[in-house]
Amino acid sequence: MHLISVIYHFVYHYSISRFGEIKLQDIHSNLDAFLDTALDKLIAEYQSMPGALLPLLHAIQDSVGYVPETSYPAISKALNLSLAEVHGVVTFYHHFRTTPSGRHILQICRAESCKAMGADALEAHAKQHLNVDYHQTTADQAITLEPVYCLGNCALSPNVMMDEEVYGRMTAADLDTLIQEARVAKVTREAINTEAVI
């Protein structure tokens, strides 16, 4: 689960339930301050490491859920790289996102073994069921759909990965269950968090 996504969704939903209509720019300005603080700490941690760019980008995405384009100037300055070099690396690797994701990341394997065992039909089903395409997030912000090119579980094709968990021999019915469980888990966590704050 990505920290920023959790904070954003909790603050937004808690604020709406407590205070009625709120100004989203207030949430975004607080989020920007949090991102700046997190980014400064990560840059300080990775700056002196040889070949620091990839480990730093991974750390940023692991920490905040994506690599904001607003972070490029600080990264390029700290690592003595051009903005184009930072942007080039972020956009070259499919793993990196430049926008916030949903609370859960669903990846469908697009490698040959999975395609031979029905991944294309599974992909079409997922897109229809979620009403999104790759690199998009559902309207309820629950799930972001992403392609992945081999999960290393070819003997159990077709495969998907929900967050960090790989699931093999996936059928459309199994996928529907997995999606429903992810959505229910979100509701349970929000209910627990709201009770803890009250």
Residue, then its C-alpha position, 0 to 999 in steps of 0.5 A: m500500500h502506498l503511503i501517500s495514497v492512503i493518507y490522501h484517501f483517508v484525509y479526503h474521506y475523513s474530512i468529507s464525513r466530518f466537515g462536509e464539503i472541503k477545498l481539495q487545494d487544501i489537501h493538495s498543499n498539505l500533500d505537497a509539503f509532505l512530498d517535499t519532506a519525504l523527498d528531501k529525506l530520500i535524497a539525503e539517504y541516496q545522494s552519495m551512493p554510486g549509481a544512485l538514480l535508480p535506487l532513489l527512484h525506487a525509494i521515492q515510488d515505494s515511499v509515496g506511490y509514484v515519482p512526481e514530475t515535480s521531484y525531477p529538479a531536486i533529483s537532478k540537482a542532487l545527483n548532478l544530472s540533467l532534467a532530461e536524464v531523470h525524465g528519460v530514466v523514469t519514462f524508460y522503465h514501465h515500473f515507474r509511475t508519474t501520477p498517483s495510483g489507486r490503493h491497489i495495483l493489479q498487474i496482468c502478465r503480458a509475457e508469451s507463456c501467459k498470453a498462450m494460456g489466456a492472458d488476452a481474454l483475462e486482460a479484456h475481462a479485467k478492463q471491462h470489469l474495472n471499466v479502465d484501460y492500462h495505466q488507469t485507475t478505477a473511479d473509486q480510486a481502488i485499483t490501478l490496472e498495469p501490464v507487467y512483462c513476466l512475473g517469473n511464474c510461467a508454469l502457472s500461467p496466466n498470472v496476475m499480481m495484486d500489490e506484491e502478491v502473485y496469483g497463478r492459473m487465474t480465471a476471470a471468476d478468480l480475478d473478480t473475487l480478487i478484485q472484490e476482496a481488494r475493495v472490501a479490504k479497503v472498506t475494512r481498513e477505512a472503518i478501522n482508521t476512522e474508529a481509531v481517530i474518533 
